[in-house]
Amino acid sequence: MAENSAPRTLSTTRTSFKIIEEIANRGGGRVTELASAVDLAPSTVHSHLATLREAEYVTKEGDIYQLGLAFLELGEHVRTRTDAYTIAESYTEQLATETESRAVFVVEEYGRGVYLHTFSGEHAVWKYSTVGKRAPLHATAAGKAVLSQLPRDRVDEIIDQRGLAAETDNTITDRETLLEELEAIRERGYAINDEEQLDGVKAVGVPVSGPTGQVLGAFSVASPANRMRGEWFETELPDIVLATVNEFQLEISLT
């Protein structure tokens, strides 16, 4: 194989993951439903499901296939695969309690933000967990905070790969405007989500750096827009998140 050639990939593996994702999206499904969704013959989908079931990664209840609990073990391993990821959990909860808002810890993977920890305070926008959810970096406070710490070529690569889709009317969809915003974030130390991901929701995000200076992720706090105004939104909340990040970075530097 030539040094610069692309590695060989397997379409069967890709198909299995398409089926797994479809089961997750649907909350379970029959062979015919899944086959129609992934545009494959029912016999092909059945073979993949039989293989996954034999490996104990899917279960069958009547004629409905569900994801197995083996994914729970894998997911927890991923979420706690580094000391920093594990330590971030208590700081996320601390932020939610102190601000009475929705607090999250987000990391970048494959050009998107992934929620590793989520906690809800008294005035949180929503109460349910979004652990594992992926979101566009350019439309979230945590995502923009992460982007602000990445090299310019990596930012361009993410934009080229993922685009700058409009999540709301306030989402930044122009490359140069986003780059200017990232520079402003670097100068003030935190990012603002001004109803750019969800209408009626604002957030403040602060990037987190590891001991060697590499960006690890970001903490952010979100709340209804009617709470996020005045001195609280402009000064007090950013100071709280910045202070929490400083504490977190100090702790991980000592581990």
N, C-alpha and C positions, 0 to 999 in steps of 0.2 A: 504494500500500500504506500502511495506517495505521501510524503511528509505532510503536505497541505490538503490532502483529500479529506472529504467529509467522512466521518465514521458511518459504518453501515447501520441502518436502523431496521427494526422489525415491525411490519405493519400489524402483525397479530398482537403484539404487545400494545400498540397504539389503540387497536380495536377494543381490547379488554378494558383499557382505561376509559374509553368513550362510554362503554356500557356501565362501568362503575359510576362514572359521573352522572349518567342519565338516571341510574337507580337513586342516587343521592338527590338529584334535582326533583324527582317525582315522589320521593319518599316511598319507593318500592314500585315494582311493575311486573306485568306479565311478559312472557316471551314475545308475543305479537306486538305489544305496545312498545317494548324496547327496540324490537327489530325495526318498526316503522320510524321511531325517533332517530335511530342511527343509520337508517337507510341500508339495512342488510337483510339477508334472508333469515327467516326465523330459525332455520336449522343451524346457521352459522352462529347466531346469538345463543342458541341453546347449548352449543358445544362450548362456547366461552363460559357460559354460566355453570355448566357442569364441571369445568376445570376449576373455576373459582370456588365452587361449592366443595369440591374434593379437597382443595387447599384450605378450606374453612374461612374464606373471605366473604362469602355470601351465604345466606340461609334461605330456605324456602318454606313459606307458610301457605299451605294449599297450593295455589298456582301463582302466588306472589313472591317475587324474589326481593330480599332486603340485604343491605350491607351487614356483614357480620361484625361482632365485637372485636375481632382482631384489629380492625382499623383504629379502635380506641387506644389500644396499647401503642400502636405505631404513632398515632397523633400525639399522645402524651410524651413519647420519646422525643419527637421533633420539638415540641414546645419547651422541653426542659433540657435540650441537648447541650447547652452551655450554662455555666454558673450565672452569667449575666442575665440570660433569659429567665432563669429560675428566680433570681433576686428581684427582677423587675416586677414580679407579681405583687409583692407586698407594697411596693411604691405606687403601683397603679391603684390598688385598693386605698392607700393613704390619700391619694389625690381625689378619688371619688368621695371619700368621707369628708375631707377638709373643704372641698368646693361644693359639695352637695350636687355634683353634676356627673355626667358620664365621662369616665376616664379610660383611656386605652393606651396600650403599648404596641407600637407597630414597627415592623421591620420590612425592608425591601427584599423582594426575591423575584427574579425574572421581570423586573420593571414594573412591579405592582406592589402596593402595600398590603401586608398580611397582618391581621390582628392576632397577636399572641396572648394578650391579657385584656379583659374588659371588666369593668365594675361600674355599678350604677349607684349614684347618690340620691338624695331625696328629690331633687329637681331634675333628674336625668331625663333625656329625651325619650329613651326607651329602656326597658328593664332587662330584656332578654340578652343572652350572651351572643356575641358575634365572633367568638374565637375561631380562627381559620378563615374567616371571610377575607376576600381580596378586594381591594379598592384602587381606583386610579390615583396615582401619586399627586398629579397636578391639581386635583380637586379637593384635597383634604389638608388640614393644618399639619398633621403628622407627616403626610407625604411630602408636602412642600418643604418642611423642615429637613427631612432626609435628603431631598434633592439639592438643597442649599449646600450640603456638605460633600456632594459627589463631584468628581472632576468634570469639567465641561464636556469632554468627549463622551463620558458615560451618560450625562444628562441628554445630550443629543441622540445618543443611541437609544435611550428609553423613549424619547419623543418619536423617533423614527419608527420604533417597534410598536409602541402602544397608541400613538396619536395623542391628540388633545381634545377629546370629545367633550361636548357641553353636557354636564350633568344638570345644571340649572342655567338660568339666564346670566348668573354672576360668574360662572366658571371661566377661567382664563383659557382661551383657545388659540392664542397667538404666541408663537415661540418667543419672539423678542420681548413681548410683555411679560411672559413667564420668567425669562432670564433676568429682567429688571427686578421682578418681584423677589427672585432668589437672592439677588445682590442685597436688596433691602433687608431680607431675613438675616443674612450673614451679619449685617451691620448692627441690627437691634437685638439679635440673638433668639428671636422667636418668630413663628409664622402665624398668620391669621387666616381663618376660613370664614369668609363673610358670605354665608349662605351659598357657597360654591358647590357643595355636594348635595345638600338637601335644603329646600326652601324652608325658612323659619328656624334654621339651626346655624349657630355660629360656634367657632372653636378657636382655641389657642394651642399651638404645638411647639415643642422645643426639641431639638436634636440631641442625641446622646452619643458621646464619643467613648471609645474604649481606651485602655491604657496607652496604646501606641498611636492614638489619634484617629483611628479609623472610625467611621460612622457605624454605630450598632443598630440604630433605630431612632424612635422618637416617642415621647409621651405627649398626649394631647387631652384636653378637657373640652367637652361640648355641652351646650345647654340651649334652651329656646332663645331665640333672638331677643325677646323682650327682657330677658335677664342679662344679656350680654351687651351692656351699654354703659356709658359714663366711665367713672373712675374705676369701677370694678373690672370692666372689660379692657380698658386701655392701660391700666397700671397694676391693680391689685392681683388679678388672675395671672397675668404673665409673670409677675414676681413670685407667686406661689409655685408655678410650674418650673420656673428657672431654679428656685431654691431646691425643689425636689430633685431635679436633674443633678444639681451639684452634689447633693447627698448621695444619690445613687452612684454617680461616677466615682466619688471618694470610696464608697464601699467596694465597688468592683475592682478598684485599683489595689485594694488590700487583700483580695482573695487570691 
